């Protein structure tokens, strides 16, 4: 029974990332333990969720970062934004409209946001290709200031259920996110 295996594995994963500050306060052995559990989850993921994930309704929405290995995000997590403390990081996905937004929220309504075009990969139903389209930064009441976006790549969702999504990307980074329940594609201070 897959659920009998996945439930304890997900609990083990949540226990492993607890107290690691989204990955910014971890030892190498703690990071390796999280990645080992992710590999176990990939191994036992239900077959129905391991093919064509990008076409599933539950894939779209706002996802809150629980843990990552991505260095740039961890730098913001550790150091904040010019004196503004880290609050949360989100990933907003809408495959149907071709949009992806990565948002890092800081205290005092400050944020760093990167908007991208997004498309499901034609050869891999679990992979999305993206290209950065715009970036903006807001610091307190200053901004938002538009920045030149640079980059493109892909991420592959290796696990998805109603609560949790695990993705790995072109650079070998791993992202663990939970469904946030917040309206996607909104920024701090939006009236939406």
C-alpha positions in Angstrom: 0.0 0.0 0.0 1.6 3.2 -1.2 -0.2 5.5 1.3 1.1 3.3 4.1 4.7 4.1 2.9 4.2 7.7 1.9 2.6 8.9 5.1 5.6 8.0 7.3 8.0 9.2 4.7 6.3 12.6 4.6 6.4 12.8 8.4 10.1 11.8 8.3 10.7 14.6 5.8 8.8 17.2 7.8 10.8 16.2 11.0 14.0 16.4 9.0 13.4 19.9 7.8 12.0 21.3 11.1 14.3 23.9 12.6 16.5 24.2 9.5 15.1 27.7 8.6 14.2 26.6 5.0 17.7 25.1 4.7 19.6 28.2 5.7 20.6 26.7 9.1 21.7 23.2 8.4 24.8 21.0 8.5 25.9 19.0 5.5 24.6 15.8 7.2 21.2 17.4 7.8 21.0 18.5 4.2 22.1 15.0 3.1 19.4 13.4 5.3 16.7 15.6 3.7 17.9 14.7 0.2 18.0 10.9 1.1 14.3 11.1 2.2 13.4 13.0 -1.0 15.0 10.1 -3.0 12.9 7.6 -1.0 9.7 9.6 -1.7 10.6 9.7 -5.4 11.0 5.9 -5.3 7.6 5.3 -3.7 5.6 8.2 -5.2 2.2 6.9 -6.5 2.3 6.1 -10.2 -0.7 8.4 -10.9 1.2 11.3 -9.5 4.5 10.6 -11.2 3.3 11.1 -14.8 1.8 14.3 -16.4 1.9 16.2 -13.1 1.9 19.5 -14.9 -1.6 18.8 -16.3 -3.1 18.0 -12.9 -5.4 20.7 -11.4 -3.6 20.5 -8.0 -0.3 21.6 -9.6 -1.3 25.2 -10.1 -1.5 27.7 -7.2 0.7 29.4 -4.6 3.3 27.2 -2.9 5.1 28.2 0.2 8.8 27.3 0.5 9.6 24.9 3.3 13.1 24.0 2.3 15.5 24.4 -0.5 19.1 23.9 -1.6 19.1 27.0 -4.0 21.9 29.2 -2.9 20.4 32.6 -4.0 17.2 31.9 -2.1 19.1 30.8 1.0 21.2 34.0 0.8 18.0 36.0 1.1 16.8 33.7 3.8 19.9 34.2 5.9 20.7 37.9 5.2 17.3 39.5 4.3 17.2 42.4 2.0 19.2 45.4 3.0 18.2 45.2 6.6 14.7 43.9 6.0 14.1 40.4 7.5 13.0 37.4 5.6 9.3 36.5 6.0 8.4 33.8 3.4 9.2 32.6 -0.1 6.5 31.5 -2.6 6.3 30.0 -6.0 3.2 30.8 -8.0 2.3 28.4 -10.9 -0.3 28.6 -13.6 0.6 26.3 -16.5 -2.6 27.1 -18.4 -1.8 30.8 -18.6 1.9 30.1 -18.9 3.0 32.0 -15.8 5.5 31.4 -13.0 6.4 33.8 -10.3 9.0 33.4 -7.5 8.4 35.8 -4.7 10.6 36.4 -1.6 8.8 38.5 1.0 10.6 40.6 3.6 9.4 42.7 6.6 7.8 46.1 6.0 6.1 45.0 2.7 9.5 44.6 1.0 9.9 41.9 -1.7 12.0 40.5 -4.5 10.0 39.0 -7.3 10.9 37.3 -10.6 8.1 36.6 -13.1 8.6 34.1 -15.9 6.9 32.5 -18.8 6.1 28.9 -18.2 5.3 25.9 -20.4 4.9 22.2 -19.8 7.7 20.2 -21.4 6.4 18.3 -24.5 8.6 15.2 -23.7 8.2 15.1 -19.9 4.9 15.6 -18.3 6.5 16.3 -14.9 8.8 19.1 -16.2 8.1 22.8 -16.8 10.4 25.1 -18.9 10.6 28.7 -17.8 12.2 31.9 -19.0 12.6 34.9 -16.8 10.5 37.8 -18.2 10.7 40.5 -15.4 12.1 41.1 -12.0 11.3 43.7 -9.4 12.4 44.7 -5.9 10.6 46.8 -3.4 12.3 48.0 -0.2 9.9 49.5 2.3 8.2 52.5 0.6 10.8 52.6 -2.2 9.9 50.9 -5.4 9.0 48.6 -7.0 12.1 49.0 -9.1 12.3 46.9 -12.2 15.4 44.9 -12.8 16.7 43.1 -15.9 15.8 39.4 -15.7 18.4 36.9 -16.8 17.9 33.2 -17.2 15.9 30.3 -18.3 15.7 26.6 -17.4 13.4 23.9 -16.2 12.1 22.3 -13.0 10.7 18.8 -12.6 8.1 18.0 -10.0 9.1 14.7 -8.5 6.3 14.5 -6.0 2.9 16.1 -5.7 -0.1 15.6 -3.5 -2.8 17.9 -2.0 -0.4 19.4 0.5 3.2 18.9 -0.7 5.2 19.4 -3.9 8.9 18.5 -4.4 10.8 19.8 -7.4 14.3 19.5 -8.7 15.8 21.8 -11.3 18.3 22.1 -14.1 21.0 23.1 -11.6 20.4 20.1 -9.3 18.7 22.1 -6.6 15.7 20.7 -4.7 12.7 22.7 -3.5 10.1 21.4 -1.0 6.9 23.5 -0.8 3.5 23.3 0.7 0.2 24.6 -0.6 -0.2 28.1 0.9 -3.9 28.8 0.5 -3.1 32.3 -0.5 -4.1 33.9 -3.8 -1.3 33.3 -6.4 0.3 36.1 -8.4 -0.2 38.8 -5.7 2.5 40.9 -4.1 2.7 42.3 -0.6 0.5 45.3 -0.4 -1.8 44.2 -3.3 -5.5 44.7 -2.5 -6.3 41.4 -4.2 
